[in-house]
């Protein structure tokens, strides 16, 4: 299964290496997220793109379920920055 998933993801690498998102972006993950490399990938993505990154306290992979108030506050703050 891991080998097949690796092949599947490898097929997307070339297509997404220069991906540009033409709208504002807010990256969010839970401080207790232990799913794959979610934390590492988000930190690197924020570093390379300068997209804002918010780490949600007391939350794991489903941060919006684990700490919905903090996620909603983050989204509200992000939306308030948009023109």
N, CA, C and O atoms as a Maestro MAE file, in Angstrom:
{
 s_m_m2io_version
 :::
 2.0.0
}

f_m_ct {
 s_m_title
 :::
 protein
 m_atom[332] {
  # First column is atom index #
  i_m_mmod_type
  r_m_x_coord
  r_m_y_coord
  r_m_z_coord
  i_m_residue_number
  s_m_chain_name
  s_m_pdb_residue_name
  s_m_pdb_atom_name
  i_m_atomic_number
  :::
  1 25 0.823 -1.194 0.000 1 A "UNK " " N  " 7
  2 3 0.000 0.000 0.000 1 A "UNK " " CA " 6
  3 2 0.872 1.265 0.000 1 A "UNK " " C  " 6
  4 15 0.628 2.208 -0.752 1 A "UNK " " O  " 8
  5 25 1.886 1.254 0.859 2 A "UNK " " N  " 7
  6 3 2.784 2.420 0.912 2 A "UNK " " CA " 6
  7 2 3.474 2.652 -0.431 2 A "UNK " " C  " 6
  8 15 3.615 3.789 -0.881 2 A "UNK " " O  " 8
  9 25 3.900 1.563 -1.059 3 A "UNK " " N  " 7
  10 3 4.558 1.674 -2.358 3 A "UNK " " CA " 6
  11 2 3.593 2.274 -3.393 3 A "UNK " " C  " 6
  12 15 3.977 3.158 -4.159 3 A "UNK " " O  " 8
  13 25 2.367 1.804 -3.414 4 A "UNK " " N  " 7
  14 3 1.377 2.326 -4.365 4 A "UNK " " CA " 6
  15 2 1.054 3.787 -4.102 4 A "UNK " " C  " 6
  16 15 0.917 4.577 -5.036 4 A "UNK " " O  " 8
  17 25 0.934 4.142 -2.837 5 A "UNK " " N  " 7
  18 3 0.672 5.552 -2.515 5 A "UNK " " CA " 6
  19 2 1.844 6.428 -2.941 5 A "UNK " " C  " 6
  20 15 1.648 7.534 -3.445 5 A "UNK " " O  " 8
  21 25 3.068 5.931 -2.738 6 A "UNK " " N  " 7
  22 3 4.251 6.676 -3.163 6 A "UNK " " CA " 6
  23 2 4.260 6.919 -4.658 6 A "UNK " " C  " 6
  24 15 4.618 8.006 -5.113 6 A "UNK " " O  " 8
  25 25 3.868 5.918 -5.421 7 A "UNK " " N  " 7
  26 3 3.784 6.076 -6.881 7 A "UNK " " CA " 6
  27 2 2.727 7.108 -7.252 7 A "UNK " " C  " 6
  28 15 2.931 7.936 -8.140 7 A "UNK " " O  " 8
  29 25 1.605 7.044 -6.562 8 A "UNK " " N  " 7
  30 3 0.533 8.004 -6.846 8 A "UNK " " CA " 6
  31 2 0.950 9.431 -6.566 8 A "UNK " " C  " 6
  32 15 0.720 10.318 -7.387 8 A "UNK " " O  " 8
  33 25 1.559 9.662 -5.418 9 A "UNK " " N  " 7
  34 3 2.015 11.007 -5.078 9 A "UNK " " CA " 6
  35 2 3.126 11.477 -6.003 9 A "UNK " " C  " 6
  36 15 3.178 12.655 -6.359 9 A "UNK " " O  " 8
  37 25 4.003 10.585 -6.391 10 A "UNK " " N  " 7
  38 3 5.110 10.947 -7.284 10 A "UNK " " CA " 6
  39 2 4.582 11.486 -8.607 10 A "UNK " " C  " 6
  40 15 5.210 12.343 -9.228 10 A "UNK " " O  " 8
  41 25 3.433 10.986 -9.034 11 A "UNK " " N  " 7
  42 3 2.840 11.457 -10.280 11 A "UNK " " CA " 6
  43 2 2.388 12.905 -10.219 11 A "UNK " " C  " 6
  44 15 2.276 13.567 -11.250 11 A "UNK " " O  " 8
  45 25 2.127 13.401 -9.015 12 A "UNK " " N  " 7
  46 3 1.665 14.784 -8.860 12 A "UNK " " CA " 6
  47 2 2.795 15.767 -8.634 12 A "UNK " " C  " 6
  48 15 2.596 16.973 -8.779 12 A "UNK " " O  " 8
  49 25 3.969 15.286 -8.285 13 A "UNK " " N  " 7
  50 3 5.064 16.185 -7.943 13 A "UNK " " CA " 6
  51 2 5.411 17.147 -9.065 13 A "UNK " " C  " 6
  52 15 5.551 18.348 -8.835 13 A "UNK " " O  " 8
  53 25 5.547 16.639 -10.250 14 A "UNK " " N  " 7
  54 3 5.921 17.483 -11.386 14 A "UNK " " CA " 6
  55 2 4.829 18.512 -11.685 14 A "UNK " " C  " 6
  56 15 5.122 19.671 -11.978 14 A "UNK " " O  " 8
  57 25 3.580 18.083 -11.609 15 A "UNK " " N  " 7
  58 3 2.468 18.990 -11.908 15 A "UNK " " CA " 6
  59 2 2.352 20.118 -10.898 15 A "UNK " " C  " 6
  60 15 1.949 21.223 -11.260 15 A "UNK " " O  " 8
  61 25 2.694 19.868 -9.642 16 A "UNK " " N  " 7
  62 3 2.459 20.837 -8.582 16 A "UNK " " CA " 6
  63 2 3.710 21.564 -8.101 16 A "UNK " " C  " 6
  64 15 3.633 22.330 -7.141 16 A "UNK " " O  " 8
  65 25 4.842 21.350 -8.730 17 A "UNK " " N  " 7
  66 3 6.067 21.953 -8.223 17 A "UNK " " CA " 6
  67 2 6.068 23.480 -8.343 17 A "UNK " " C  " 6
  68 15 6.698 24.152 -7.527 17 A "UNK " " O  " 8
  69 25 5.393 24.027 -9.316 18 A "UNK " " N  " 7
  70 3 5.326 25.483 -9.486 18 A "UNK " " CA " 6
  71 2 3.903 25.995 -9.314 18 A "UNK " " C  " 6
  72 15 3.511 26.982 -9.937 18 A "UNK " " O  " 8
  73 25 3.145 25.335 -8.484 19 A "UNK " " N  " 7
  74 3 1.749 25.686 -8.270 19 A "UNK " " CA " 6
  75 2 1.623 27.096 -7.709 19 A "UNK " " C  " 6
  76 15 2.279 27.444 -6.727 19 A "UNK " " O  " 8
  77 25 0.790 27.889 -8.329 20 A "UNK " " N  " 7
  78 3 0.500 29.226 -7.832 20 A "UNK " " CA " 6
  79 2 -0.989 29.298 -7.550 20 A "UNK " " C  " 6
  80 15 -1.810 28.955 -8.401 20 A "UNK " " O  " 8
  81 25 -1.328 29.741 -6.363 21 A "UNK " " N  " 7
  82 3 -2.732 29.870 -5.980 21 A "UNK " " CA " 6
  83 2 -3.108 31.336 -6.151 21 A "UNK " " C  " 6
  84 15 -2.540 32.196 -5.478 21 A "UNK " " O  " 8
  85 25 -4.058 31.641 -7.040 22 A "UNK " " N  " 7
  86 3 -4.362 33.029 -7.383 22 A "UNK " " CA " 6
  87 2 -5.331 33.721 -6.418 22 A "UNK " " C  " 6
  88 15 -6.054 34.634 -6.816 22 A "UNK " " O  " 8
  89 25 -5.346 33.296 -5.175 23 A "UNK " " N  " 7
  90 3 -6.218 33.935 -4.183 23 A "UNK " " CA " 6
  91 2 -5.492 33.908 -2.842 23 A "UNK " " C  " 6
  92 15 -4.511 33.181 -2.686 23 A "UNK " " O  " 8
  93 25 -5.957 34.682 -1.882 24 A "UNK " " N  " 7
  94 3 -5.309 34.685 -0.567 24 A "UNK " " CA " 6
  95 2 -5.347 33.299 0.076 24 A "UNK " " C  " 6
  96 15 -6.290 32.533 -0.123 24 A "UNK " " O  " 8
  97 25 -4.314 32.995 0.845 25 A "UNK " " N  " 7
  98 3 -4.159 31.681 1.466 25 A "UNK " " CA " 6
  99 2 -3.859 31.846 2.951 25 A "UNK " " C  " 6
  100 15 -3.090 32.722 3.347 25 A "UNK " " O  " 8
  101 25 -4.472 30.996 3.764 26 A "UNK " " N  " 7
  102 3 -4.160 30.896 5.191 26 A "UNK " " CA " 6
  103 2 -3.899 29.429 5.490 26 A "UNK " " C  " 6
  104 15 -4.783 28.593 5.303 26 A "UNK " " O  " 8
  105 25 -2.712 29.111 5.948 27 A "UNK " " N  " 7
  106 3 -2.373 27.738 6.310 27 A "UNK " " CA " 6
  107 2 -2.680 27.527 7.791 27 A "UNK " " C  " 6
  108 15 -2.403 28.390 8.624 27 A "UNK " " O  " 8
  109 25 -3.254 26.371 8.105 28 A "UNK " " N  " 7
  110 3 -3.647 26.051 9.480 28 A "UNK " " CA " 6
  111 2 -3.328 24.585 9.752 28 A "UNK " " C  " 6
  112 15 -3.585 23.725 8.909 28 A "UNK " " O  " 8
  113 25 -2.773 24.298 10.922 29 A "UNK " " N  " 7
  114 3 -2.696 22.903 11.372 29 A "UNK " " CA " 6
  115 2 -2.717 22.872 12.894 29 A "UNK " " C  " 6
  116 15 -2.404 23.862 13.555 29 A "UNK " " O  " 8
  117 25 -3.089 21.723 13.434 30 A "UNK " " N  " 7
  118 3 -3.149 21.551 14.880 30 A "UNK " " CA " 6
  119 2 -1.783 21.255 15.452 30 A "UNK " " C  " 6
  120 15 -0.998 20.520 14.853 30 A "UNK " " O  " 8
  121 25 -1.495 21.826 16.616 31 A "UNK " " N  " 7
  122 3 -0.184 21.634 17.252 31 A "UNK " " CA " 6
  123 2 0.109 20.172 17.557 31 A "UNK " " C  " 6
  124 15 1.274 19.782 17.636 31 A "UNK " " O  " 8
  125 25 -0.924 19.358 17.727 32 A "UNK " " N  " 7
  126 3 -0.747 17.943 18.067 32 A "UNK " " CA " 6
  127 2 -0.929 17.036 16.853 32 A "UNK " " C  " 6
  128 15 -1.072 15.823 17.003 32 A "UNK " " O  " 8
  129 25 -0.926 17.606 15.670 33 A "UNK " " N  " 7
  130 3 -1.103 16.818 14.449 33 A "UNK " " CA " 6
  131 2 0.088 15.879 14.275 33 A "UNK " " C  " 6
  132 15 1.240 16.313 14.253 33 A "UNK " " O  " 8
  133 25 -0.206 14.604 14.153 34 A "UNK " " N  " 7
  134 3 0.837 13.601 13.965 34 A "UNK " " CA " 6
  135 2 0.620 12.822 12.669 34 A "UNK " " C  " 6
  136 15 1.164 11.732 12.491 34 A "UNK " " O  " 8
  137 25 -0.175 13.387 11.775 35 A "UNK " " N  " 7
  138 3 -0.490 12.726 10.515 35 A "UNK " " CA " 6
  139 2 0.617 13.001 9.506 35 A "UNK " " C  " 6
  140 15 0.832 14.139 9.088 35 A "UNK " " O  " 8
  141 25 1.306 11.949 9.129 36 A "UNK " " N  " 7
  142 3 2.358 12.092 8.120 36 A "UNK " " CA " 6
  143 2 3.304 13.229 8.441 36 A "UNK " " C  " 6
  144 15 3.821 13.338 9.552 36 A "UNK " " O  " 8
  145 25 3.517 14.069 7.453 37 A "UNK " " N  " 7
  146 3 4.425 15.210 7.602 37 A "UNK " " CA " 6
  147 2 3.667 16.528 7.459 37 A "UNK " " C  " 6
  148 15 4.209 17.516 6.964 37 A "UNK " " O  " 8
  149 25 2.412 16.530 7.895 38 A "UNK " " N  " 7
  150 3 1.567 17.718 7.763 38 A "UNK " " CA " 6
  151 2 2.256 18.953 8.346 38 A "UNK " " C  " 6
  152 15 2.305 20.000 7.701 38 A "UNK " " O  " 8
  153 25 2.782 18.831 9.552 39 A "UNK " " N  " 7
  154 3 3.422 19.982 10.195 39 A "UNK " " CA " 6
  155 2 4.648 20.445 9.407 39 A "UNK " " C  " 6
  156 15 4.820 21.638 9.159 39 A "UNK " " O  " 8
  157 25 5.491 19.501 9.019 40 A "UNK " " N  " 7
  158 3 6.701 19.850 8.266 40 A "UNK " " CA " 6
  159 2 6.359 20.504 6.930 40 A "UNK " " C  " 6
  160 15 6.947 21.519 6.558 40 A "UNK " " O  " 8
  161 25 5.405 19.912 6.212 41 A "UNK " " N  " 7
  162 3 5.044 20.440 4.900 41 A "UNK " " CA " 6
  163 2 4.451 21.838 5.016 41 A "UNK " " C  " 6
  164 15 4.774 22.712 4.210 41 A "UNK " " O  " 8
  165 25 3.595 22.062 5.995 42 A "UNK " " N  " 7
  166 3 3.001 23.387 6.159 42 A "UNK " " CA " 6
  167 2 4.036 24.429 6.545 42 A "UNK " " C  " 6
  168 15 4.008 25.553 6.044 42 A "UNK " " O  " 8
  169 25 4.941 24.063 7.424 43 A "UNK " " N  " 7
  170 3 6.005 25.013 7.801 43 A "UNK " " CA " 6
  171 2 6.876 25.377 6.596 43 A "UNK " " C  " 6
  172 15 7.219 26.542 6.397 43 A "UNK " " O  " 8
  173 25 7.224 24.376 5.804 44 A "UNK " " N  " 7
  174 3 8.046 24.626 4.627 44 A "UNK " " CA " 6
  175 2 7.280 25.433 3.586 44 A "UNK " " C  " 6
  176 15 7.838 26.332 2.956 44 A "UNK " " O  " 8
  177 25 6.009 25.112 3.407 45 A "UNK " " N  " 7
  178 3 5.174 25.845 2.454 45 A "UNK " " CA " 6
  179 2 5.085 27.310 2.863 45 A "UNK " " C  " 6
  180 15 5.223 28.197 2.021 45 A "UNK " " O  " 8
  181 25 4.857 27.568 4.138 46 A "UNK " " N  " 7
  182 3 4.786 28.949 4.623 46 A "UNK " " CA " 6
  183 2 6.120 29.660 4.431 46 A "UNK " " C  " 6
  184 15 6.159 30.829 4.048 46 A "UNK " " O  " 8
  185 25 7.201 28.957 4.696 47 A "UNK " " N  " 7
  186 3 8.537 29.541 4.549 47 A "UNK " " CA " 6
  187 2 8.813 29.936 3.098 47 A "UNK " " C  " 6
  188 15 9.329 31.020 2.828 47 A "UNK " " O  " 8
  189 25 8.467 29.050 2.175 48 A "UNK " " N  " 7
  190 3 8.771 29.307 0.758 48 A "UNK " " CA " 6
  191 2 7.835 30.323 0.106 48 A "UNK " " C  " 6
  192 15 8.246 31.056 -0.793 48 A "UNK " " O  " 8
  193 25 6.598 30.370 0.549 49 A "UNK " " N  " 7
  194 3 5.599 31.222 -0.114 49 A "UNK " " CA " 6
  195 2 5.236 32.465 0.674 49 A "UNK " " C  " 6
  196 15 4.628 33.393 0.140 49 A "UNK " " O  " 8
  197 25 5.609 32.483 1.946 50 A "UNK " " N  " 7
  198 3 5.241 33.569 2.859 50 A "UNK " " CA " 6
  199 2 3.739 33.621 3.122 50 A "UNK " " C  " 6
  200 15 3.215 34.652 3.545 50 A "UNK " " O  " 8
  201 25 3.051 32.513 2.873 51 A "UNK " " N  " 7
  202 3 1.646 32.425 3.271 51 A "UNK " " CA " 6
  203 2 1.607 32.405 4.794 51 A "UNK " " C  " 6
  204 15 2.472 31.802 5.429 51 A "UNK " " O  " 8
  205 25 0.606 33.064 5.385 52 A "UNK " " N  " 7
  206 3 0.513 33.032 6.845 52 A "UNK " " CA " 6
  207 2 0.183 31.626 7.337 52 A "UNK " " C  " 6
  208 15 -0.599 30.904 6.719 52 A "UNK " " O  " 8
  209 25 0.790 31.254 8.454 53 A "UNK " " N  " 7
  210 3 0.593 29.932 9.046 53 A "UNK " " CA " 6
  211 2 0.120 30.104 10.475 53 A "UNK " " C  " 6
  212 15 0.756 30.799 11.267 53 A "UNK " " O  " 8
  213 25 -0.978 29.480 10.800 54 A "UNK " " N  " 7
  214 3 -1.514 29.510 12.165 54 A "UNK " " CA " 6
  215 2 -1.526 28.095 12.716 54 A "UNK " " C  " 6
  216 15 -2.090 27.188 12.103 54 A "UNK " " O  " 8
  217 25 -0.906 27.908 13.866 55 A "UNK " " N  " 7
  218 3 -0.910 26.613 14.543 55 A "UNK " " CA " 6
  219 2 -1.976 26.675 15.627 55 A "UNK " " C  " 6
  220 15 -1.954 27.557 16.486 55 A "UNK " " O  " 8
  221 25 -2.903 25.734 15.578 56 A "UNK " " N  " 7
  222 3 -4.041 25.730 16.484 56 A "UNK " " CA " 6
  223 2 -3.706 24.930 17.744 56 A "UNK " " C  " 6
  224 15 -3.387 23.744 17.668 56 A "UNK " " O  " 8
  225 25 -3.781 25.582 18.887 57 A "UNK " " N  " 7
  226 3 -3.520 24.926 20.167 57 A "UNK " " CA " 6
  227 2 -4.597 23.887 20.480 57 A "UNK " " C  " 6
  228 15 -5.741 24.000 20.040 57 A "UNK " " O  " 8
  229 25 -4.207 22.886 21.241 58 A "UNK " " N  " 7
  230 3 -5.140 21.849 21.703 58 A "UNK " " CA " 6
  231 2 -5.899 21.201 20.552 58 A "UNK " " C  " 6
  232 15 -7.086 20.903 20.677 58 A "UNK " " O  " 8
  233 25 -5.220 20.985 19.439 59 A "UNK " " N  " 7
  234 3 -5.856 20.379 18.269 59 A "UNK " " CA " 6
  235 2 -4.873 19.458 17.572 59 A "UNK " " C  " 6
  236 15 -3.663 19.681 17.591 59 A "UNK " " O  " 8
  237 25 -5.420 18.414 16.956 60 A "UNK " " N  " 7
  238 3 -4.607 17.484 16.179 60 A "UNK " " CA " 6
  239 2 -4.949 17.662 14.695 60 A "UNK " " C  " 6
  240 15 -5.109 18.790 14.230 60 A "UNK " " O  " 8
  241 25 -5.062 16.557 13.952 61 A "UNK " " N  " 7
  242 3 -5.237 16.637 12.509 61 A "UNK " " CA " 6
  243 2 -6.564 17.292 12.103 61 A "UNK " " C  " 6
  244 15 -6.611 18.014 11.108 61 A "UNK " " O  " 8
  245 25 -7.615 17.053 12.842 62 A "UNK " " N  " 7
  246 3 -8.910 17.691 12.553 62 A "UNK " " CA " 6
  247 2 -9.084 18.890 13.474 62 A "UNK " " C  " 6
  248 15 -9.959 18.905 14.340 62 A "UNK " " O  " 8
  249 25 -8.249 19.881 13.273 63 A "UNK " " N  " 7
  250 3 -8.221 21.039 14.158 63 A "UNK " " CA " 6
  251 2 -9.579 21.720 14.256 63 A "UNK " " C  " 6
  252 15 -9.948 22.218 15.319 63 A "UNK " " O  " 8
  253 25 -10.320 21.745 13.163 64 A "UNK " " N  " 7
  254 3 -11.622 22.398 13.180 64 A "UNK " " CA " 6
  255 2 -12.626 21.661 14.069 64 A "UNK " " C  " 6
  256 15 -13.605 22.258 14.516 64 A "UNK " " O  " 8
  257 25 -12.398 20.386 14.326 65 A "UNK " " N  " 7
  258 3 -13.249 19.610 15.236 65 A "UNK " " CA " 6
  259 2 -12.678 19.687 16.654 65 A "UNK " " C  " 6
  260 15 -13.427 19.818 17.622 65 A "UNK " " O  " 8
  261 25 -11.361 19.605 16.773 66 A "UNK " " N  " 7
  262 3 -10.712 19.593 18.084 66 A "UNK " " CA " 6
  263 2 -10.805 20.941 18.794 66 A "UNK " " C  " 6
  264 15 -10.995 20.993 20.009 66 A "UNK " " O  " 8
  265 25 -10.675 22.015 18.050 67 A "UNK " " N  " 7
  266 3 -10.719 23.355 18.632 67 A "UNK " " CA " 6
  267 2 -11.412 24.306 17.642 67 A "UNK " " C  " 6
  268 15 -10.769 25.178 17.058 67 A "UNK " " O  " 8
  269 25 -12.721 24.129 17.464 68 A "UNK " " N  " 7
  270 3 -13.423 24.921 16.452 68 A "UNK " " CA " 6
  271 2 -13.385 26.426 16.709 68 A "UNK " " C  " 6
  272 15 -13.348 27.211 15.761 68 A "UNK " " O  " 8
  273 25 -13.394 26.833 17.959 69 A "UNK " " N  " 7
  274 3 -13.367 28.268 18.251 69 A "UNK " " CA " 6
  275 2 -12.077 28.903 17.755 69 A "UNK " " C  " 6
  276 15 -12.101 29.975 17.150 69 A "UNK " " O  " 8
  277 25 -10.947 28.241 18.011 70 A "UNK " " N  " 7
  278 3 -9.659 28.782 17.572 70 A "UNK " " CA " 6
  279 2 -9.562 28.811 16.051 70 A "UNK " " C  " 6
  280 15 -9.042 29.769 15.480 70 A "UNK " " O  " 8
  281 25 -10.059 27.770 15.394 71 A "UNK " " N  " 7
  282 3 -10.038 27.743 13.924 71 A "UNK " " CA " 6
  283 2 -10.932 28.847 13.372 71 A "UNK " " C  " 6
  284 15 -10.535 29.568 12.457 71 A "UNK " " O  " 8
  285 25 -12.127 28.982 13.919 72 A "UNK " " N  " 7
  286 3 -13.037 30.039 13.450 72 A "UNK " " CA " 6
  287 2 -12.449 31.423 13.682 72 A "UNK " " C  " 6
  288 15 -12.575 32.302 12.830 72 A "UNK " " O  " 8
  289 25 -11.807 31.621 14.832 73 A "UNK " " N  " 7
  290 3 -11.150 32.912 15.101 73 A "UNK " " CA " 6
  291 2 -10.051 33.186 14.090 73 A "UNK " " C  " 6
  292 15 -9.907 34.310 13.611 73 A "UNK " " O  " 8
  293 25 -9.276 32.157 13.764 74 A "UNK " " N  " 7
  294 3 -8.208 32.293 12.773 74 A "UNK " " CA " 6
  295 2 -8.788 32.675 11.411 74 A "UNK " " C  " 6
  296 15 -8.279 33.573 10.741 74 A "UNK " " O  " 8
  297 25 -9.836 31.998 11.018 75 A "UNK " " N  " 7
  298 3 -10.463 32.288 9.721 75 A "UNK " " CA " 6
  299 2 -11.053 33.693 9.717 75 A "UNK " " C  " 6
  300 15 -10.905 34.420 8.734 75 A "UNK " " O  " 8
  301 25 -11.715 34.085 10.792 76 A "UNK " " N  " 7
  302 3 -12.279 35.439 10.866 76 A "UNK " " CA " 6
  303 2 -11.175 36.496 10.755 76 A "UNK " " C  " 6
  304 15 -11.321 37.486 10.038 76 A "UNK " " O  " 8
  305 25 -10.081 36.274 11.470 77 A "UNK " " N  " 7
  306 3 -8.962 37.229 11.416 77 A "UNK " " CA " 6
  307 2 -8.380 37.310 10.006 77 A "UNK " " C  " 6
  308 15 -8.066 38.395 9.516 77 A "UNK " " O  " 8
  309 25 -8.242 36.159 9.365 78 A "UNK " " N  " 7
  310 3 -7.717 36.132 7.993 78 A "UNK " " CA " 6
  311 2 -8.656 36.879 7.047 78 A "UNK " " C  " 6
  312 15 -8.210 37.687 6.234 78 A "UNK " " O  " 8
  313 25 -9.950 36.608 7.155 79 A "UNK " " N  " 7
  314 3 -10.918 37.269 6.280 79 A "UNK " " CA " 6
  315 2 -10.921 38.788 6.499 79 A "UNK " " C  " 6
  316 15 -11.139 39.555 5.561 79 A "UNK " " O  " 8
  317 25 -10.681 39.208 7.723 80 A "UNK " " N  " 7
  318 3 -10.657 40.643 8.017 80 A "UNK " " CA " 6
  319 2 -9.495 41.351 7.346 80 A "UNK " " C  " 6
  320 15 -9.538 42.567 7.164 80 A "UNK " " O  " 8
  321 25 -8.456 40.612 6.973 81 A "UNK " " N  " 7
  322 3 -7.302 41.225 6.317 81 A "UNK " " CA " 6
  323 2 -7.519 41.405 4.813 81 A "UNK " " C  " 6
  324 15 -6.748 42.095 4.147 81 A "UNK " " O  " 8
  325 25 -8.567 40.784 4.290 82 A "UNK " " N  " 7
  326 3 -8.809 40.842 2.845 82 A "UNK " " CA " 6
  327 2 -9.554 42.118 2.487 82 A "UNK " " C  " 6
  328 15 -10.335 42.642 3.281 82 A "UNK " " O  " 8
  329 25 -9.303 42.601 1.301 83 A "UNK " " N  " 7
  330 3 -9.972 43.829 0.847 83 A "UNK " " CA " 6
  331 2 -11.118 43.507 -0.049 83 A "UNK " " C  " 6
  332 15 -11.800 44.412 -0.529 83 A "UNK " " O  " 8
  :::
 }
 m_bond[331] {
  # First column is bond index #
  i_m_from
  i_m_to
  i_m_order
  :::
  1 1 2 1
  2 2 3 1
  3 3 4 2
  4 3 5 1
  5 5 6 1
  6 6 7 1
  7 7 8 2
  8 7 9 1
  9 9 10 1
  10 10 11 1
  11 11 12 2
  12 11 13 1
  13 13 14 1
  14 14 15 1
  15 15 16 2
  16 15 17 1
  17 17 18 1
  18 18 19 1
  19 19 20 2
  20 19 21 1
  21 21 22 1
  22 22 23 1
  23 23 24 2
  24 23 25 1
  25 25 26 1
  26 26 27 1
  27 27 28 2
  28 27 29 1
  29 29 30 1
  30 30 31 1
  31 31 32 2
  32 31 33 1
  33 33 34 1
  34 34 35 1
  35 35 36 2
  36 35 37 1
  37 37 38 1
  38 38 39 1
  39 39 40 2
  40 39 41 1
  41 41 42 1
  42 42 43 1
  43 43 44 2
  44 43 45 1
  45 45 46 1
  46 46 47 1
  47 47 48 2
  48 47 49 1
  49 49 50 1
  50 50 51 1
  51 51 52 2
  52 51 53 1
  53 53 54 1
  54 54 55 1
  55 55 56 2
  56 55 57 1
  57 57 58 1
  58 58 59 1
  59 59 60 2
  60 59 61 1
  61 61 62 1
  62 62 63 1
  63 63 64 2
  64 63 65 1
  65 65 66 1
  66 66 67 1
  67 67 68 2
  68 67 69 1
  69 69 70 1
  70 70 71 1
  71 71 72 2
  72 71 73 1
  73 73 74 1
  74 74 75 1
  75 75 76 2
  76 75 77 1
  77 77 78 1
  78 78 79 1
  79 79 80 2
  80 79 81 1
  81 81 82 1
  82 82 83 1
  83 83 84 2
  84 83 85 1
  85 85 86 1
  86 86 87 1
  87 87 88 2
  88 87 89 1
  89 89 90 1
  90 90 91 1
  91 91 92 2
  92 91 93 1
  93 93 94 1
  94 94 95 1
  95 95 96 2
  96 95 97 1
  97 97 98 1
  98 98 99 1
  99 99 100 2
  100 99 101 1
  101 101 102 1
  102 102 103 1
  103 103 104 2
  104 103 105 1
  105 105 106 1
  106 106 107 1
  107 107 108 2
  108 107 109 1
  109 109 110 1
  110 110 111 1
  111 111 112 2
  112 111 113 1
  113 113 114 1
  114 114 115 1
  115 115 116 2
  116 115 117 1
  117 117 118 1
  118 118 119 1
  119 119 120 2
  120 119 121 1
  121 121 122 1
  122 122 123 1
  123 123 124 2
  124 123 125 1
  125 125 126 1
  126 126 127 1
  127 127 128 2
  128 127 129 1
  129 129 130 1
  130 130 131 1
  131 131 132 2
  132 131 133 1
  133 133 134 1
  134 134 135 1
  135 135 136 2
  136 135 137 1
  137 137 138 1
  138 138 139 1
  139 139 140 2
  140 139 141 1
  141 141 142 1
  142 142 143 1
  143 143 144 2
  144 143 145 1
  145 145 146 1
  146 146 147 1
  147 147 148 2
  148 147 149 1
  149 149 150 1
  150 150 151 1
  151 151 152 2
  152 151 153 1
  153 153 154 1
  154 154 155 1
  155 155 156 2
  156 155 157 1
  157 157 158 1
  158 158 159 1
  159 159 160 2
  160 159 161 1
  161 161 162 1
  162 162 163 1
  163 163 164 2
  164 163 165 1
  165 165 166 1
  166 166 167 1
  167 167 168 2
  168 167 169 1
  169 169 170 1
  170 170 171 1
  171 171 172 2
  172 171 173 1
  173 173 174 1
  174 174 175 1
  175 175 176 2
  176 175 177 1
  177 177 178 1
  178 178 179 1
  179 179 180 2
  180 179 181 1
  181 181 182 1
  182 182 183 1
  183 183 184 2
  184 183 185 1
  185 185 186 1
  186 186 187 1
  187 187 188 2
  188 187 189 1
  189 189 190 1
  190 190 191 1
  191 191 192 2
  192 191 193 1
  193 193 194 1
  194 194 195 1
  195 195 196 2
  196 195 197 1
  197 197 198 1
  198 198 199 1
  199 199 200 2
  200 199 201 1
  201 201 202 1
  202 202 203 1
  203 203 204 2
  204 203 205 1
  205 205 206 1
  206 206 207 1
  207 207 208 2
  208 207 209 1
  209 209 210 1
  210 210 211 1
  211 211 212 2
  212 211 213 1
  213 213 214 1
  214 214 215 1
  215 215 216 2
  216 215 217 1
  217 217 218 1
  218 218 219 1
  219 219 220 2
  220 219 221 1
  221 221 222 1
  222 222 223 1
  223 223 224 2
  224 223 225 1
  225 225 226 1
  226 226 227 1
  227 227 228 2
  228 227 229 1
  229 229 230 1
  230 230 231 1
  231 231 232 2
  232 231 233 1
  233 233 234 1
  234 234 235 1
  235 235 236 2
  236 235 237 1
  237 237 238 1
  238 238 239 1
  239 239 240 2
  240 239 241 1
  241 241 242 1
  242 242 243 1
  243 243 244 2
  244 243 245 1
  245 245 246 1
  246 246 247 1
  247 247 248 2
  248 247 249 1
  249 249 250 1
  250 250 251 1
  251 251 252 2
  252 251 253 1
  253 253 254 1
  254 254 255 1
  255 255 256 2
  256 255 257 1
  257 257 258 1
  258 258 259 1
  259 259 260 2
  260 259 261 1
  261 261 262 1
  262 262 263 1
  263 263 264 2
  264 263 265 1
  265 265 266 1
  266 266 267 1
  267 267 268 2
  268 267 269 1
  269 269 270 1
  270 270 271 1
  271 271 272 2
  272 271 273 1
  273 273 274 1
  274 274 275 1
  275 275 276 2
  276 275 277 1
  277 277 278 1
  278 278 279 1
  279 279 280 2
  280 279 281 1
  281 281 282 1
  282 282 283 1
  283 283 284 2
  284 283 285 1
  285 285 286 1
  286 286 287 1
  287 287 288 2
  288 287 289 1
  289 289 290 1
  290 290 291 1
  291 291 292 2
  292 291 293 1
  293 293 294 1
  294 294 295 1
  295 295 296 2
  296 295 297 1
  297 297 298 1
  298 298 299 1
  299 299 300 2
  300 299 301 1
  301 301 302 1
  302 302 303 1
  303 303 304 2
  304 303 305 1
  305 305 306 1
  306 306 307 1
  307 307 308 2
  308 307 309 1
  309 309 310 1
  310 310 311 1
  311 311 312 2
  312 311 313 1
  313 313 314 1
  314 314 315 1
  315 315 316 2
  316 315 317 1
  317 317 318 1
  318 318 319 1
  319 319 320 2
  320 319 321 1
  321 321 322 1
  322 322 323 1
  323 323 324 2
  324 323 325 1
  325 325 326 1
  326 326 327 1
  327 327 328 2
  328 327 329 1
  329 329 330 1
  330 330 331 1
  331 331 332 2
  :::
 }
}
